[in-house]
Amino acid sequence: MSLRDLIPWSRQENRLPAVVGAEPERDRTTHPLMSLHRDVNRLFDDLWRGLPSSLTAFGHVIDYPRIELSETDKDIRVTAELPGLDESQVDLSIADGVLALKGEKKSELEDKDRGYSERSYGRFERRIHLPKGVESDKAQASFSNGVLTVTIPRKEGDVDSVRRIPINKN
């Protein structure tokens, strides 16, 4: 055998290379409607797989507003990003160990010269379960530049103690 025999100068019809991802012969012989059904399913699977994780199938944002929690031995701090809102559009309450953050944004814009008007409306609500040992009656909140900060002090002497558990080797 020579090197010339290994180089594919011309291909014969029955010796075509396999296409990567090609369907097996049995799938090409199935009913055309089954093939269409499979292709539509694949299309929707690819579509939903490409959506960001924070969106549902209907395009509503799940994690709005974005919240950051931090805690120290003295207090628990909740920070929420609320761009475009002011403190009058936000309702904050604590009941049964749950911090509830609710808000509503209404916006209307109208330009009669250009025949343009735009209205938007949105409501949100986030609930955050607080750990035991906080003084909810001493909670304080501040709002600045679209950022809400809630500080909830811990009860004195009620810091969770951590006990290390030794792991024995068998």
Buried (B, 14 or more C-beta within 10 A) or exposed (E): EEEEEEEEEEEEEEEEEEEEEEEEEEEEEEEEEEBEEEEEEEEEEEEEEEEEEEEEEEEEEEEBBEBEEEBEEEBBBBBBEBEEBEBEBBEBEBEEEEBBBBBEBEEEEEEEEEEEEEEEEBEBEBEBEBEEEBEBEEBEBEBEEEBBBBBBBBEEEEEEEEEEEEEEEE
